[in-house]
């Protein structure tokens, strides 16, 4: 999967990544954070605009900067970098809203053949994990490097 993505900055632990979206609305700083959950080896992926005052992620803002595919490709690049360091870990992701979760599903669907070459991909539906299937609505996703 060769898509343009933004340059990522990270720290030694590869748990926090930063990049800048560039488009008609200007330069918008973004954050990607991986946080270990209560389940050992499971990490939550959080993503959104960076609040410049607090340094926190704001995952409710709709930037509409005209670069959504490049932004999602950058998040995928961070998942690759993170799983390069923690190859046995599972990465859990869901949108902050139903429409964002749907956007993530559409992104996975578009590149599923490429993704499945290197990752196991599951979707959460009705409280159960299942192999990711195109055109199925999921409430969350989890991936792991093969």
MDAnalysis code that builds the backbone (N, CA, C; Angstrom):
import MDAnalysis as mda
import numpy as np

u = mda.Universe.empty(438, n_residues=146, atom_resindex=np.repeat(np.arange(146), 3), trajectory=True)
u.add_TopologyAttr("name", ["N", "CA", "C"] * 146)
u.add_TopologyAttr("resid", np.arange(1, 147))
u.add_TopologyAttr("resname", ["UNK", "UNK", "UNK", "UNK", "UNK", "UNK", "UNK", "UNK", "UNK", "UNK", "UNK", "UNK", "UNK", "UNK", "UNK", "UNK", "UNK", "UNK", "UNK", "UNK", "UNK", "UNK", "UNK", "UNK", "UNK", "UNK", "UNK", "UNK", "UNK", "UNK", "UNK", "UNK", "UNK", "UNK", "UNK", "UNK", "UNK", "UNK", "UNK", "UNK", "UNK", "UNK", "UNK", "UNK", "UNK", "UNK", "UNK", "UNK", "UNK", "UNK", "UNK", "UNK", "UNK", "UNK", "UNK", "UNK", "UNK", "UNK", "UNK", "UNK", "UNK", "UNK", "UNK", "UNK", "UNK", "UNK", "UNK", "UNK", "UNK", "UNK", "UNK", "UNK", "UNK", "UNK", "UNK", "UNK", "UNK", "UNK", "UNK", "UNK", "UNK", "UNK", "UNK", "UNK", "UNK", "UNK", "UNK", "UNK", "UNK", "UNK", "UNK", "UNK", "UNK", "UNK", "UNK", "UNK", "UNK", "UNK", "UNK", "UNK", "UNK", "UNK", "UNK", "UNK", "UNK", "UNK", "UNK", "UNK", "UNK", "UNK", "UNK", "UNK", "UNK", "UNK", "UNK", "UNK", "UNK", "UNK", "UNK", "UNK", "UNK", "UNK", "UNK", "UNK", "UNK", "UNK", "UNK", "UNK", "UNK", "UNK", "UNK", "UNK", "UNK", "UNK", "UNK", "UNK", "UNK", "UNK", "UNK", "UNK", "UNK", "UNK", "UNK", "UNK", "UNK", "UNK"])
u.atoms.positions = np.array([
    [0.846, -1.164, 0.000],
    [0.000, 0.000, 0.000],
    [0.898, 1.235, 0.000],
    [1.029, 1.852, -1.134],
    [1.893, 3.016, -1.286],
    [1.047, 4.277, -1.425],
    [0.722, 4.887, -0.312],
    [-0.048, 6.122, -0.307],
    [0.804, 7.226, 0.299],
    [0.601, 8.450, -0.152],
    [1.343, 9.545, 0.485],
    [0.878, 9.723, 1.930],
    [1.834, 9.957, 2.800],
    [1.514, 10.198, 4.203],
    [2.441, 11.278, 4.731],
    [2.038, 11.876, 5.835],
    [2.830, 12.941, 6.438],
    [3.989, 12.352, 7.231],
    [5.039, 13.158, 7.359],
    [6.183, 12.763, 8.169],
    [5.766, 12.715, 9.630],
    [6.123, 11.626, 10.289],
    [5.783, 11.429, 11.698],
    [6.972, 11.759, 12.584],
    [6.685, 12.359, 13.736],
    [7.688, 12.527, 14.785],
    [7.230, 11.665, 15.950],
    [8.168, 11.004, 16.591],
    [7.822, 10.167, 17.741],
    [8.936, 10.248, 18.767],
    [8.696, 9.624, 19.916],
    [9.710, 9.549, 20.953],
    [10.180, 8.094, 21.058],
    [11.103, 7.835, 21.953],
    [11.751, 6.517, 22.038],
    [10.793, 5.351, 22.219],
    [9.711, 5.543, 22.924],
    [8.802, 4.435, 23.222],
    [7.865, 4.098, 22.062],
    [7.810, 4.964, 21.052],
    [6.898, 4.779, 19.911],
    [5.440, 4.688, 20.360],
    [5.102, 5.390, 21.428],
    [3.727, 5.398, 21.942],
    [2.968, 6.655, 21.521],
    [3.695, 7.717, 21.187],
    [3.075, 8.977, 20.792],
    [3.711, 9.454, 19.489],
    [2.861, 9.795, 18.538],
    [3.314, 10.280, 17.235],
    [2.643, 11.616, 16.960],
    [3.375, 12.495, 16.306],
    [2.833, 13.792, 15.915],
    [3.091, 14.031, 14.439],
    [2.154, 14.732, 13.805],
    [2.353, 15.181, 12.429],
    [1.467, 16.393, 12.194],
    [1.630, 17.016, 11.042],
    [0.857, 18.205, 10.720],
    [0.112, 18.000, 9.412],
    [-1.206, 18.150, 9.477],
    [-2.059, 18.130, 8.299],
    [-1.919, 19.480, 7.596],
    [-1.810, 19.444, 6.273],
    [-1.684, 20.679, 5.508],
    [-2.746, 20.708, 4.418],
    [-3.530, 21.779, 4.403],
    [-4.590, 21.885, 3.406],
    [-5.181, 23.269, 3.385],
    [-6.373, 23.409, 2.777],
    [-7.014, 24.718, 2.632],
    [-7.276, 25.427, 3.958],
    [-7.394, 24.668, 5.037],
    [-7.647, 25.286, 6.355],
    [-6.359, 25.534, 7.131],
    [-5.224, 25.357, 6.450],
    [-3.941, 25.650, 7.072],
    [-3.229, 24.415, 7.584],
    [-2.313, 24.650, 8.501],
    [-1.516, 23.590, 9.118],
    [-2.183, 23.212, 10.441],
    [-2.604, 21.957, 10.546],
    [-3.320, 21.499, 11.739],
    [-2.503, 20.395, 12.406],
    [-1.994, 20.639, 13.626],
    [-1.218, 19.614, 14.326],
    [-2.120, 18.448, 14.760],
    [-1.612, 17.229, 14.568],
    [-2.350, 16.003, 14.896],
    [-1.515, 15.151, 15.838],
    [-2.219, 14.332, 16.626],
    [-1.573, 13.402, 17.556],
    [-2.133, 11.998, 17.367],
    [-1.276, 11.021, 17.538],
    [-1.655, 9.612, 17.585],
    [-1.015, 9.056, 18.848],
    [-1.834, 8.445, 19.707],
    [-1.295, 7.867, 20.947],
    [-1.731, 6.416, 21.077],
    [-0.794, 5.588, 21.500],
    [-1.073, 4.192, 21.815],
    [-0.990, 4.048, 23.326],
    [-2.052, 3.519, 23.924],
    [-2.095, 3.344, 25.381],
    [-2.417, 1.899, 25.691],
    [-1.611, 1.296, 26.576],
    [-1.898, -0.089, 26.947],
    [-3.202, -0.141, 27.731],
    [-4.000, -1.135, 27.430],
    [-5.279, -1.319, 28.112],
    [-5.082, -2.257, 29.302],
    [-6.173, -2.609, 29.959],
    [-6.117, -3.549, 31.079],
    [-5.720, -4.949, 30.602],
    [-5.922, -5.220, 29.316],
    [-5.516, -6.511, 28.758],
    [-4.076, -6.417, 28.279],
    [-3.208, -7.236, 28.845],
    [-1.791, -7.191, 28.479],
    [-1.631, -7.423, 26.975],
    [-0.850, -6.561, 26.348],
    [-0.581, -6.695, 24.925],
    [-1.623, -6.051, 24.025],
    [-2.657, -5.453, 24.621],
    [-3.680, -4.743, 23.852],
    [-3.499, -3.244, 24.057],
    [-3.444, -2.518, 22.952],
    [-3.227, -1.078, 22.999],
    [-4.363, -0.354, 22.292],
    [-4.811, 0.716, 22.915],
    [-5.825, 1.564, 22.308],
    [-5.125, 2.609, 21.444],
    [-5.636, 2.807, 20.242],
    [-5.128, 3.846, 19.363],
    [-6.062, 5.052, 19.474],
    [-5.528, 6.173, 19.905],
    [-6.292, 7.419, 19.965],
    [-5.700, 8.363, 18.937],
    [-6.568, 9.098, 18.260],
    [-6.111, 9.973, 17.197],
    [-6.996, 11.210, 17.104],
    [-6.387, 12.343, 16.809],
    [-7.159, 13.560, 16.601],
    [-6.267, 14.778, 16.520],
    [-6.900, 15.937, 16.541],
    [-6.159, 17.195, 16.534],
    [-5.452, 17.357, 17.873],
    [-4.325, 18.041, 17.843],
    [-3.583, 18.312, 19.073],
    [-4.029, 19.657, 19.645],
    [-4.468, 19.645, 20.900],
    [-4.782, 20.885, 21.605],
    [-3.445, 21.514, 21.989],
    [-3.151, 22.661, 21.409],
    [-1.843, 23.284, 21.622],
    [-1.650, 23.797, 23.046],
    [-2.739, 24.041, 23.763],
    [-2.624, 24.516, 25.146],
    [-2.361, 23.384, 26.120],
    [-3.042, 22.255, 25.936],
    [-2.923, 21.149, 26.887],
    [-2.031, 20.011, 26.390],
    [-1.844, 19.935, 25.062],
    [-1.096, 18.822, 24.487],
    [-1.932, 17.571, 24.331],
    [-3.223, 17.655, 24.667],
    [-4.124, 16.502, 24.586],
    [-4.671, 16.319, 23.176],
    [-5.235, 15.141, 22.944],
    [-5.912, 14.844, 21.685],
    [-7.351, 15.328, 21.772],
    [-7.793, 15.997, 20.723],
    [-9.194, 16.387, 20.583],
    [-9.745, 15.549, 19.435],
    [-10.557, 14.539, 19.781],
    [-11.022, 13.607, 18.744],
    [-12.450, 13.876, 18.299],
    [-12.952, 15.059, 18.606],
    [-14.321, 15.403, 18.209],
    [-14.367, 16.477, 17.128],
    [-13.234, 17.080, 16.810],
    [-13.172, 18.139, 15.814],
    [-13.165, 17.525, 14.414],
    [-13.899, 18.151, 13.506],
    [-13.872, 17.757, 12.094],
    [-13.057, 18.815, 11.365],
    [-11.844, 18.461, 10.970],
    [-10.936, 19.431, 10.371],
    [-11.304, 19.791, 8.938],
    [-11.753, 18.815, 8.163],
    [-12.086, 19.043, 6.748],
    [-10.983, 19.818, 6.035],
    [-9.765, 19.326, 6.136],
    [-8.618, 20.009, 5.541],
    [-8.295, 19.470, 4.146],
    [-9.184, 18.631, 3.610],
    [-9.017, 18.149, 2.245],
    [-7.954, 17.082, 2.062],
    [-7.502, 16.493, 3.160],
    [-6.416, 15.513, 3.061],
    [-6.715, 14.251, 3.868],
    [-7.989, 13.877, 3.959],
    [-8.371, 12.772, 4.847],
    [-7.668, 11.467, 4.490],
    [-7.485, 11.182, 3.203],
    [-6.814, 9.936, 2.841],
    [-5.350, 9.957, 3.271],
    [-4.696, 11.096, 3.111],
    [-3.302, 11.213, 3.537],
    [-3.189, 11.131, 5.061],
    [-4.154, 11.709, 5.764],
    [-4.166, 11.633, 7.226],
    [-4.342, 10.184, 7.670],
    [-5.302, 9.462, 7.080],
    [-5.501, 8.061, 7.456],
    [-4.277, 7.218, 7.099],
    [-3.627, 7.510, 5.968],
    [-2.399, 6.792, 5.605],
    [-1.302, 7.060, 6.631],
    [-1.296, 8.258, 7.199],
    [-0.304, 8.596, 8.224],
    [-0.575, 7.827, 9.516],
    [-1.843, 7.674, 9.870],
    [-2.199, 6.869, 11.038],
    [-1.764, 5.424, 10.811],
    [-1.995, 4.908, 9.623],
    [-1.565, 3.543, 9.296],
    [-0.047, 3.427, 9.399],
    [0.666, 4.442, 8.940],
    [2.127, 4.446, 9.056],
    [2.552, 4.360, 10.519],
    [1.832, 5.062, 11.398],
    [2.135, 4.992, 12.835],
    [1.866, 3.596, 13.379],
    [0.810, 2.943, 12.906],
    [0.512, 1.569, 13.341],
    [1.650, 0.649, 12.919],
    [2.159, 0.816, 11.708],
    [3.309, 0.020, 11.261],
    [4.508, 0.254, 12.170],
    [4.821, 1.525, 12.435],
    [5.976, 1.837, 13.293],
    [5.796, 1.267, 14.694],
    [4.599, 1.425, 15.243],
    [4.319, 0.910, 16.586],
    [4.467, -0.609, 16.621],
    [3.878, -1.297, 15.648],
    [3.939, -2.765, 15.649],
    [5.307, -3.291, 15.222],
    [6.122, -2.468, 14.593],
    [7.522, -2.849, 14.367],
    [8.226, -3.005, 15.708],
    [7.878, -2.157, 16.659],
    [8.487, -2.184, 17.991],
    [7.835, -3.204, 18.915],
    [6.542, -3.389, 18.758],
    [5.770, -4.285, 19.628],
    [4.980, -5.251, 18.738],
    [5.695, -6.156, 18.124],
    [5.105, -7.012, 17.080],
    [4.035, -7.970, 17.597],
    [4.040, -8.273, 18.865],
    [3.056, -9.206, 19.419],
    [1.798, -8.501, 19.930],
    [1.752, -7.191, 19.793],
    [0.632, -6.451, 20.370],
    [-0.548, -6.344, 19.407],
    [-1.704, -6.167, 20.008],
    [-2.951, -5.911, 19.293],
    [-3.245, -4.437, 19.406],
    [-3.711, -3.830, 18.316],
    [-4.059, -2.410, 18.316],
    [-5.566, -2.296, 18.113],
    [-6.213, -1.663, 19.083],
    [-7.669, -1.491, 19.102],
    [-7.993, -0.064, 18.673],
    [-8.993, 0.083, 17.809],
    [-9.404, 1.422, 17.383],
    [-10.904, 1.478, 17.171],
    [-11.467, 2.602, 17.525],
    [-12.861, 2.899, 17.237],
    [-12.967, 4.409, 17.083],
    [-13.966, 4.854, 16.361],
    [-14.152, 6.284, 16.195],
    [-14.821, 6.891, 17.409],
    [-14.652, 8.193, 17.579],
    [-15.306, 8.887, 18.692],
    [-16.801, 9.066, 18.422],
    [-17.204, 8.861, 17.177],
    [-18.614, 8.907, 16.787],
    [-18.881, 7.759, 15.808],
    [-20.160, 7.468, 15.582],
    [-20.508, 6.423, 14.617],
    [-19.990, 6.760, 13.226],
    [-20.070, 8.028, 12.852],
    [-19.619, 8.405, 11.506],
    [-18.107, 8.253, 11.366],
    [-17.362, 8.493, 12.428],
    [-15.907, 8.288, 12.358],
    [-15.573, 6.803, 12.288],
    [-16.290, 6.000, 13.039],
    [-16.063, 4.555, 12.962],
    [-16.357, 4.075, 11.548],
    [-17.418, 4.605, 10.949],
    [-17.758, 4.250, 9.566],
    [-16.642, 4.690, 8.615],
    [-16.075, 5.870, 8.829],
    [-14.965, 6.356, 8.011],
    [-13.768, 5.411, 8.117],
    [-13.466, 4.949, 9.323],
    [-12.360, 4.004, 9.510],
    [-12.649, 2.694, 8.782],
    [-13.898, 2.230, 8.879],
    [-14.274, 0.989, 8.183],
    [-14.092, 1.151, 6.678],
    [-14.493, 2.297, 6.153],
    [-14.354, 2.534, 4.718],
    [-12.882, 2.548, 4.306],
    [-12.022, 3.126, 5.144],
    [-10.593, 3.134, 4.860],
    [-10.008, 1.738, 4.879],
    [-10.398, 0.942, 5.863],
    [-9.927, -0.449, 5.935],
    [-10.422, -1.213, 4.717],
    [-11.701, -1.036, 4.383],
    [-12.296, -1.739, 3.248],
    [-11.550, -1.431, 1.953],
    [-11.231, -0.168, 1.746],
    [-10.582, 0.247, 0.497],
    [-9.243, -0.442, 0.291],
    [-8.537, -0.720, 1.387],
    [-7.193, -1.290, 1.289],
    [-7.078, -2.654, 1.966],
    [-8.195, -3.348, 2.115],
    [-8.206, -4.594, 2.888],
    [-7.250, -5.643, 2.334],
    [-7.146, -5.754, 1.027],
    [-6.248, -6.776, 0.469],
    [-4.803, -6.509, 0.857],
    [-4.388, -5.255, 0.804],
    [-3.028, -4.900, 1.217],
    [-2.841, -5.088, 2.720],
    [-3.817, -4.657, 3.495],
    [-3.727, -4.744, 4.950],
    [-3.602, -6.195, 5.400],
    [-4.424, -7.065, 4.814],
    [-4.432, -8.471, 5.232],
    [-3.154, -9.219, 4.861],
    [-2.325, -8.638, 4.008],
    [-1.041, -9.272, 3.704],
    [-0.109, -9.232, 4.915],
    [-0.285, -8.203, 5.761],
    [0.625, -8.046, 6.895],
    [-0.044, -8.057, 8.262],
    [-1.383, -7.934, 8.283],
    [-2.090, -7.838, 9.558],
    [-3.253, -8.820, 9.621],
    [-3.523, -9.295, 10.821],
    [-4.799, -9.942, 11.116],
    [-5.756, -8.796, 11.430],
    [-6.970, -8.836, 10.899],
    [-7.917, -7.732, 11.057],
    [-9.258, -8.291, 11.521],
    [-9.763, -7.748, 12.638],
    [-11.045, -8.175, 13.180],
    [-11.930, -6.960, 13.423],
    [-13.235, -7.177, 13.334],
    [-14.211, -6.146, 13.641],
    [-15.104, -6.612, 14.771],
    [-15.570, -5.664, 15.563],
    [-16.467, -5.968, 16.675],
    [-17.903, -5.684, 16.243],
    [-18.731, -6.735, 16.288],
    [-20.144, -6.601, 15.920],
    [-20.977, -7.371, 16.924],
    [-21.967, -6.703, 17.475],
    [-22.856, -7.313, 18.469],
    [-22.078, -7.947, 19.625],
    [-21.020, -7.262, 20.052],
    [-20.240, -7.731, 21.194],
    [-19.303, -8.891, 20.904],
    [-19.161, -9.279, 19.647],
    [-18.304, -10.413, 19.271],
    [-17.272, -9.968, 18.236],
    [-16.045, -10.469, 18.382],
    [-15.003, -10.218, 17.387],
    [-15.139, -11.227, 16.265],
    [-14.989, -10.738, 15.020],
    [-15.040, -11.621, 13.853],
    [-14.046, -11.122, 12.818],
    [-13.643, -12.029, 11.915],
    [-12.776, -11.609, 10.817],
    [-13.428, -10.440, 10.097],
    [-12.638, -9.435, 9.790],
    [-13.171, -8.258, 9.113],
    [-13.757, -8.661, 7.767],
    [-14.985, -8.232, 7.531],
    [-15.689, -8.493, 6.285],
    [-16.149, -7.167, 5.708],
    [-15.930, -6.988, 4.420],
    [-16.346, -5.772, 3.735],
    [-17.866, -5.623, 3.834],
    [-18.333, -4.394, 3.960],
    [-19.756, -4.040, 3.994],
    [-20.478, -4.432, 5.288],
    [-19.735, -4.758, 6.322],
    [-20.344, -5.055, 7.613],
    [-20.044, -3.876, 8.538],
    [-21.075, -3.421, 9.250],
    [-20.872, -2.332, 10.209],
    [-20.284, -2.881, 11.501],
    [-19.171, -2.309, 11.906],
    [-18.517, -2.705, 13.151],
    [-18.481, -1.508, 14.099],
    [-18.364, -1.798, 15.384],
    [-18.254, -0.724, 16.361],
    [-16.801, -0.464, 16.756],
    [-15.904, -1.381, 16.400],
    [-14.483, -1.232, 16.710],
    [-13.691, -2.198, 15.835],
    [-12.386, -2.006, 15.852],
    [-11.478, -2.832, 15.048],
    [-10.263, -3.175, 15.884],
    [-9.662, -4.301, 15.573],
    [-8.405, -4.669, 16.209],
    [-7.532, -5.315, 15.141],
    [-6.238, -4.977, 15.172],
    [-5.281, -5.533, 14.227],
    [-4.040, -6.012, 14.955],
    [-3.349, -6.944, 14.306],
    [-2.074, -7.448, 14.841],
    [-1.229, -7.873, 13.662],
    [0.062, -7.618, 13.754],
    [0.970, -8.044, 12.690],
    [0.995, -9.555, 12.622],
    [1.086, -10.073, 11.420],
    [1.174, -11.529, 11.244],
    [2.547, -12.011, 11.612],
])
